[in-house]
Amino acid sequence: MATEESLLVTPVGQLGLIGMRGCEEITARVDQYLLDWRSDAEQGTFQIETCCPRFSSGEAKSHIKKSVRGHDLFIICDVFNYGVKYNMYGMEVPMSPDDHFQDLKRTIAAAGGKARRITVIMPMLYEGRQHRRVSRESLDCAMALQELAHMGVTDIVTFDPHDPRVQNAIPLIGFESVQPKYQMIKALVHKVPDIKIDRENITIISPDEGGMSRCIYYSSVLGLDLGMFYKRRDYAKIVGGRNPIISHEYLGGGIEGKDVIIVDDIIASGDSVIDIAEQLKAKKVRRVFVFATFGLFTEGLARFDEAYKNGLIEKIFTTNLIYRKEDLKQKEWYAEVDMSKYIAYIVNTLNYDRSMSELLDPVNRINKLLGKLNKE
């Protein structure tokens, strides 16, 4: 008969990692951490080889190349990896989020219901920015989550979703909303040796009202002042699917002579963050740092090069959870935050069916890091 102690060291099932196309690098890193911690890997790896070949018409299928019966499967999928391409009618086509999501569903279908449990790790949530209905609009993210639930997925792990309330669409399966707070602070400390994290030297800035909860956490845990920018939009126009921003207006205390950290979930075109940096510099702040979980840089890097050259931005921190071009990694103003070890912790914890509470709330690790920094 199994005891409580034995259950803590008995995995739910044989651990299996599947990295979808474009996730090979981070999946390999996660696999290496797990191999360092555990000794139950088959043939020296937890990875299960799969492929999604395509016909010349663009149609596709998924093929899992070994048995997954009884496995606890973790599928890592970056639906925003436009660096992955395929041939269709003689043309090379970059994979869209829709293409990646279809391949994810194909892979789940290829498992044929034989896996003991399936967890999808989708760092940036598919259609996560279309999280609510304003008028006669589709609710794409909710529909996608329900599709995964109907296919037998038992848990979804995502990072810094645009609005975590979208999980209300799937109330009967697990939905873990993970924030890279500790990793961001750790990267800042390592990349900027002269940083002083205290109320006299740093202020946390939210770029809009929607990001306040994210910034309140940093402000509270680090003991820092908090400011916010209010976005005034032109609701008579729609540009690029959104109402254009007329101006940003600052709400908060004095920031002259301080370093500031702008905290957001996504950098898309970069218009907002650069405009905010200009206003902050006009208020005579010392340096502007940016924390963004996902760096899409949809309009290229030239405007960020210009902003760095003009002294508007000191450094931008984004994670390696989604695709980054090689030239981005070489920029002086860019700092990459590696999340592979954190994902490995999540996979290991879930495979043993343990609580995620400590992983999701890193306040103790942050305090330990700050204590070490203050001693130095």
C-alpha positions as CSV (number, residue, x, y, z in Angstrom):
1,M,0.0,0.0,0.0
2,A,1.4,3.4,-1.0
3,T,2.3,5.7,1.9
4,E,2.2,9.5,1.9
5,E,6.0,9.5,1.9
6,S,6.2,7.2,-1.1
7,L,3.7,9.3,-3.0
8,L,6.0,12.3,-2.8
9,V,8.8,10.4,-4.7
10,T,6.6,8.6,-7.2
11,P,5.9,10.4,-10.4
12,V,2.4,10.5,-11.9
13,G,3.8,8.7,-14.9
14,Q,7.0,8.3,-17.0
15,L,8.1,11.8,-17.7
16,G,8.0,12.8,-21.4
17,L,9.0,16.1,-23.0
18,I,7.9,17.2,-26.4
19,G,9.2,20.4,-27.9
20,M,7.2,21.7,-30.8
21,R,8.9,23.2,-33.9
22,G,10.9,26.3,-32.9
23,C,11.2,25.2,-29.2
24,E,14.1,22.8,-29.7
25,E,16.6,25.0,-27.8
26,I,14.6,25.7,-24.7
27,T,13.3,22.1,-24.6
28,A,16.9,20.8,-24.7
29,R,17.9,23.1,-21.8
30,V,14.9,22.0,-19.7
31,D,15.8,18.4,-20.5
32,Q,19.4,18.9,-19.4
33,Y,18.3,20.3,-16.0
34,L,16.0,17.4,-15.5
35,L,18.7,15.0,-16.3
36,D,21.0,16.6,-13.8
37,W,18.3,16.2,-11.1
38,R,16.9,12.8,-11.9
39,S,18.0,9.3,-12.9
40,D,14.9,7.9,-14.4
41,A,15.3,9.0,-18.0
42,E,15.1,6.5,-20.8
43,Q,18.0,6.4,-23.2
44,G,19.6,9.5,-21.6
45,T,16.8,12.0,-22.3
46,F,13.3,12.8,-21.4
47,Q,12.6,14.2,-24.8
48,I,10.2,12.3,-27.2
49,E,10.9,12.9,-30.8
50,T,8.1,14.1,-32.9
51,C,7.6,15.7,-36.3
52,C,4.9,17.5,-38.2
53,P,5.6,17.0,-41.9
54,R,3.7,19.0,-44.5
55,F,2.4,18.2,-47.9
56,S,3.1,20.6,-50.8
57,S,-0.5,21.9,-50.4
58,G,0.2,23.1,-46.9
59,E,-1.7,20.3,-45.2
60,A,0.1,18.5,-42.3
61,K,0.1,15.7,-39.9
62,S,1.9,14.9,-36.6
63,H,4.0,11.8,-35.9
64,I,5.2,10.8,-32.5
65,K,8.1,8.4,-33.0
66,K,7.8,6.3,-29.8
67,S,5.1,5.0,-27.5
68,V,3.7,7.5,-25.0
69,R,1.4,5.0,-23.3
70,G,1.3,5.8,-19.5
71,H,3.5,8.9,-19.9
72,D,3.1,12.2,-18.1
73,L,3.6,14.4,-21.2
74,F,4.7,18.0,-21.2
75,I,4.4,19.7,-24.6
76,I,6.2,23.0,-25.0
77,C,4.8,25.2,-27.7
78,D,5.8,28.7,-28.9
79,V,3.0,29.8,-31.1
80,F,4.7,33.1,-31.9
81,N,7.8,31.6,-33.6
82,Y,7.7,33.2,-37.0
83,G,11.3,31.9,-37.6
84,V,9.9,28.5,-38.5
85,K,8.9,28.1,-42.1
86,Y,7.4,25.5,-44.5
87,N,7.0,25.1,-48.2
88,M,3.5,25.5,-49.7
89,Y,2.9,25.6,-53.5
90,G,6.6,26.3,-54.0
91,M,6.7,29.2,-51.6
92,E,8.4,29.4,-48.3
93,V,5.8,30.5,-45.7
94,P,6.5,31.5,-42.1
95,M,4.4,29.7,-39.5
96,S,1.7,31.9,-38.0
97,P,0.3,31.4,-34.5
98,D,-2.6,29.6,-36.1
99,D,-0.2,27.1,-37.8
100,H,1.6,26.4,-34.5
101,F,-1.7,25.9,-32.7
102,Q,-2.9,23.4,-35.3
103,D,0.4,21.5,-35.0
104,L,0.0,21.4,-31.2
105,K,-3.5,19.9,-31.6
106,R,-2.2,17.4,-34.2
107,T,0.5,16.2,-31.7
108,I,-2.1,15.8,-28.9
109,A,-4.3,13.8,-31.4
110,A,-1.3,11.7,-32.4
111,A,-0.9,10.6,-28.7
112,G,-4.3,8.9,-29.3
113,G,-5.4,9.2,-25.7
114,K,-2.7,6.8,-24.5
115,A,-0.8,9.3,-22.3
116,R,-1.6,9.2,-18.7
117,R,-1.7,13.0,-18.5
118,I,-1.0,15.9,-20.9
119,T,0.3,19.3,-19.8
120,V,0.7,22.1,-22.4
121,I,3.4,24.7,-21.6
122,M,2.5,27.7,-23.9
123,P,4.7,30.6,-22.7
124,M,2.8,33.3,-24.6
125,L,-0.9,32.4,-24.6
126,Y,-2.4,31.8,-28.1
127,E,-4.7,34.7,-28.9
128,G,-4.2,35.9,-25.4
129,R,-4.6,39.6,-26.4
130,Q,-8.1,38.8,-27.7
131,H,-9.2,37.9,-24.2
132,R,-12.6,39.7,-24.0
133,R,-15.5,40.8,-26.1
134,V,-16.1,44.5,-26.6
135,S,-18.6,44.3,-29.5
136,R,-19.5,41.7,-32.0
137,E,-16.1,39.9,-31.8
138,S,-14.8,36.4,-31.6
139,L,-13.4,35.1,-28.3
140,D,-10.5,33.3,-29.8
141,C,-8.5,32.6,-26.7
142,A,-11.4,31.1,-24.8
143,M,-12.3,28.9,-27.7
144,A,-8.7,27.7,-28.0
145,L,-8.5,26.8,-24.3
146,Q,-11.8,24.9,-24.6
147,E,-10.5,23.0,-27.6
148,L,-7.4,21.8,-25.6
149,A,-9.6,20.8,-22.7
150,H,-11.9,18.8,-24.9
151,M,-8.9,17.0,-26.4
152,G,-7.9,15.8,-22.9
153,V,-5.3,18.3,-21.8
154,T,-5.4,18.4,-18.0
155,D,-3.1,21.4,-17.3
156,I,-2.0,24.6,-19.1
157,V,1.0,26.5,-18.0
158,T,1.4,30.0,-19.4
159,F,3.5,33.0,-18.5
160,D,2.2,36.5,-17.8
161,P,-1.1,36.2,-19.7
162,H,-2.6,39.5,-20.9
163,D,-5.6,38.8,-18.6
164,P,-5.5,35.6,-16.5
165,R,-9.3,35.8,-16.1
166,V,-9.5,34.0,-19.5
167,Q,-9.1,30.8,-17.5
168,N,-12.8,31.2,-16.6
169,A,-13.4,29.5,-20.0
170,I,-11.9,26.2,-18.6
171,P,-12.9,26.0,-14.9
172,L,-12.4,22.3,-14.7
173,I,-8.8,21.9,-15.7
174,G,-5.6,23.4,-14.4
175,F,-4.4,26.8,-15.6
176,E,-1.1,28.1,-14.1
177,S,-0.3,31.8,-14.7
178,V,3.4,32.2,-14.0
179,Q,5.2,35.5,-13.6
180,P,9.0,35.8,-14.2
181,K,9.4,38.3,-11.4
182,Y,12.4,36.8,-9.6
183,Q,14.2,36.0,-12.8
184,M,13.8,39.7,-14.0
185,I,15.2,41.1,-10.7
186,K,18.0,38.6,-10.7
187,A,19.0,39.5,-14.3
188,L,18.9,43.2,-13.4
189,V,21.2,42.7,-10.5
190,H,23.7,40.7,-12.6
191,K,23.6,42.9,-15.7
192,V,23.7,46.3,-13.9
193,P,26.3,45.9,-11.0
194,D,25.8,49.5,-9.7
195,I,22.0,49.2,-9.3
196,K,20.7,50.2,-5.9
197,I,17.3,48.7,-5.2
198,D,15.7,51.1,-2.6
199,R,13.1,53.8,-2.4
200,E,15.6,56.6,-2.9
201,N,17.0,55.3,-6.1
202,I,14.3,53.4,-8.1
203,T,10.7,53.8,-9.0
204,I,8.5,51.2,-10.6
205,I,6.5,52.5,-13.6
206,S,3.4,50.9,-15.1
207,P,2.9,51.9,-18.8
208,D,-0.9,51.7,-18.3
209,E,-3.7,51.0,-15.8
210,G,-4.0,47.4,-17.0
211,G,-0.5,46.6,-15.8
212,M,-0.8,48.0,-12.3
213,S,-1.3,44.7,-10.6
214,R,2.0,43.5,-12.1
215,C,3.8,46.6,-10.9
216,I,2.2,46.6,-7.4
217,Y,3.9,43.3,-6.7
218,Y,7.3,44.6,-7.6
219,S,6.6,47.8,-5.6
220,S,5.4,45.9,-2.6
221,V,8.1,43.2,-2.5
222,L,11.0,45.6,-3.3
223,G,9.7,48.4,-1.1
224,L,9.7,51.0,-4.0
225,D,7.5,53.9,-5.0
226,L,5.1,53.3,-7.8
227,G,4.0,55.5,-10.8
228,M,1.7,55.0,-13.8
229,F,1.0,56.3,-17.2
230,Y,-2.5,56.8,-18.4
231,K,-3.1,56.1,-22.2
232,R,-5.4,58.6,-23.9
233,R,-6.8,56.9,-27.0
234,D,-8.7,58.1,-30.0
235,Y,-11.8,55.9,-29.9
236,A,-13.0,57.3,-33.3
237,K,-10.2,55.4,-35.2
238,I,-8.9,51.9,-35.4
239,V,-5.3,51.4,-36.6
240,G,-3.7,48.0,-36.6
241,G,-6.8,46.5,-34.9
242,R,-6.6,49.0,-32.0
243,N,-7.6,52.5,-31.1
244,P,-4.4,54.7,-31.5
245,I,-2.8,56.3,-28.5
246,I,-3.0,60.1,-28.5
247,S,-0.7,60.7,-25.5
248,H,0.7,59.2,-22.3
249,E,0.1,61.2,-19.0
250,Y,2.1,60.5,-15.9
251,L,0.5,59.9,-12.5
252,G,2.8,59.5,-9.5
253,G,5.4,61.2,-7.3
254,G,8.7,62.8,-8.0
255,I,11.2,60.7,-10.1
256,E,13.9,63.3,-10.9
257,G,17.4,61.8,-10.5
258,K,16.1,58.2,-10.0
259,D,16.4,55.1,-12.0
260,V,13.0,53.8,-13.2
261,I,11.8,50.3,-14.2
262,I,9.0,50.1,-16.7
263,V,7.2,46.8,-16.3
264,D,5.0,45.3,-19.0
265,D,4.0,42.0,-20.4
266,I,4.7,42.6,-24.1
267,I,6.8,44.8,-26.3
268,A,5.1,44.8,-29.7
269,S,5.9,47.8,-32.0
270,G,7.6,49.6,-29.1
271,D,5.8,52.9,-29.7
272,S,4.4,53.1,-26.2
273,V,7.5,52.2,-24.3
274,I,9.7,54.6,-26.3
275,D,7.1,57.5,-25.9
276,I,7.0,56.8,-22.1
277,A,10.8,56.7,-22.0
278,E,10.9,60.1,-23.7
279,Q,8.5,61.6,-21.1
280,L,10.5,60.1,-18.2
281,K,13.7,61.5,-19.6
282,A,12.0,64.9,-19.9
283,K,11.3,64.5,-16.1
284,K,15.1,64.1,-15.6
285,V,15.2,60.5,-14.5
286,R,18.6,58.9,-14.4
287,R,18.2,55.7,-16.3
288,V,15.2,53.8,-17.9
289,F,15.1,50.0,-17.6
290,V,12.3,47.9,-19.2
291,F,11.0,44.6,-18.0
292,A,8.9,42.8,-20.6
293,T,8.1,39.1,-20.5
294,F,7.8,38.9,-24.2
295,G,9.8,40.9,-26.7
296,L,8.0,40.7,-30.1
297,F,9.6,43.8,-31.7
298,T,7.0,43.6,-34.5
299,E,8.3,46.7,-36.3
300,G,12.0,45.8,-36.1
301,L,14.9,47.0,-33.9
302,A,15.9,50.3,-35.6
303,R,13.7,52.5,-33.3
304,F,15.2,50.9,-30.2
305,D,18.7,51.4,-31.6
306,E,17.9,55.1,-32.0
307,A,16.3,55.3,-28.5
308,Y,19.5,53.7,-27.0
309,K,21.7,56.0,-29.0
310,N,19.7,59.0,-27.7
311,G,20.0,57.8,-24.1
312,L,16.3,57.2,-23.7
313,I,16.6,53.5,-22.7
314,E,19.4,51.9,-20.8
315,K,18.5,48.3,-21.1
316,I,15.5,46.1,-22.1
317,F,15.0,42.7,-20.3
318,T,12.9,40.1,-22.0
319,T,12.7,36.3,-21.6
320,N,13.8,33.5,-23.9
321,L,10.2,32.1,-23.8
322,I,9.5,33.0,-27.4
323,Y,11.5,33.4,-30.6
324,R,14.2,36.0,-30.7
325,K,16.2,36.9,-33.8
326,E,20.0,36.5,-33.5
327,D,20.6,40.2,-34.2
328,L,18.5,41.1,-31.2
329,K,20.7,39.1,-28.9
330,Q,23.7,41.1,-30.0
331,K,22.3,44.5,-29.1
332,E,24.0,46.4,-26.3
333,W,20.6,47.5,-25.0
334,Y,19.2,44.0,-24.8
335,A,19.5,41.5,-21.9
336,E,18.0,38.0,-22.2
337,V,16.4,36.4,-19.1
338,D,16.7,32.6,-19.2
339,M,13.6,30.8,-18.1
340,S,14.6,27.2,-18.9
341,K,15.6,26.3,-15.3
342,Y,12.3,27.7,-14.0
343,I,10.4,25.6,-16.6
344,A,12.3,22.5,-15.5
345,Y,11.3,23.2,-11.9
346,I,7.7,23.5,-13.0
347,V,7.8,20.2,-15.0
348,N,9.6,18.3,-12.1
349,T,7.1,19.6,-9.5
350,L,4.0,18.8,-11.6
351,N,5.4,15.3,-12.6
352,Y,5.6,14.5,-8.9
353,D,2.1,16.1,-8.3
354,R,3.5,18.5,-5.7
355,S,2.2,22.0,-4.9
356,M,3.2,24.9,-7.1
357,S,2.7,27.6,-4.5
358,E,6.3,28.3,-3.7
359,L,7.3,28.4,-7.4
360,L,4.5,30.8,-8.2
361,D,5.2,33.2,-5.3
362,P,9.0,33.9,-5.3
363,V,9.0,36.4,-2.5
364,N,11.4,34.4,-0.3
365,R,13.9,34.1,-3.2
366,I,13.6,37.8,-4.0
367,N,14.3,38.7,-0.3
368,K,17.3,36.4,-0.2
369,L,18.7,38.0,-3.4
370,L,18.2,41.5,-2.0
371,G,19.8,40.5,1.3
372,K,22.8,39.3,-0.6
373,L,22.9,42.5,-2.7
374,N,22.7,44.7,0.4
375,K,25.6,42.9,2.0
376,E,27.8,43.6,-1.0
